[in-house]
């Protein structure tokens, strides 16, 4: 709260959180501080960090993400964005909208997902109908990645997509924390699996043969861009 107050920011602010037990309380304190400073607040609910980043870009506003990213469940913190970029320094000369207003903006999810689908080859995906295992680790991506891939035409099986449960595994997706994924992929005859961290800004891909190395994953992404 003192950090938010030190910004001296007045304008429109969007707030989003991951699924950590402490996130609702932390968000409540941040929203309270923002309102006392005369800001209007758009509440995005639970969502991944890129979702908040996209909202700040399309609405030209400050964004505050309540998350400790890939760190342990008991940790928490704040990430700040402005106009789609991480905010390290902010101008205090912002237009001031009507104050003391909290607006539910969780309906923006569909707009965000549709913006992603415009960037990919949906025709190829729908033609192949790949079977994809999604391990959300009970994090914020559980309400986003499965929906986006279904809309793209993939067949989806989810693991730990519930957003109200404790984390099913350490948040950071690594070869060590995802040892169970290759056997799950093979067991359901999926083409591959995707695992996220708590705030959905990291992912790792796995096949039945193992978790893909980050260099190989990056190369595959580059080849299909």
Secondary structure, 3 states (H helix, E strand, C coil): CHHHHHHCCCCEEEEEECCCCCHHHHHHHHHHHHHHCCCEEEEEEECCHHHHHHHHHHHCCEEEEECCCCCCCCCCCEEEEECCEECCCCCCCCCCCCCCEEEECHHHHHHHHHHHHCCCCHHHHHHHCCEEEEECCCCHHHHCHHHHHHHHCCEEEEECCCCCCCCCCCCCCCCCCCCCHHHHHHHCCCCEEEEECCCCCCEEEEECCEECCHHHHHHHHHHCC
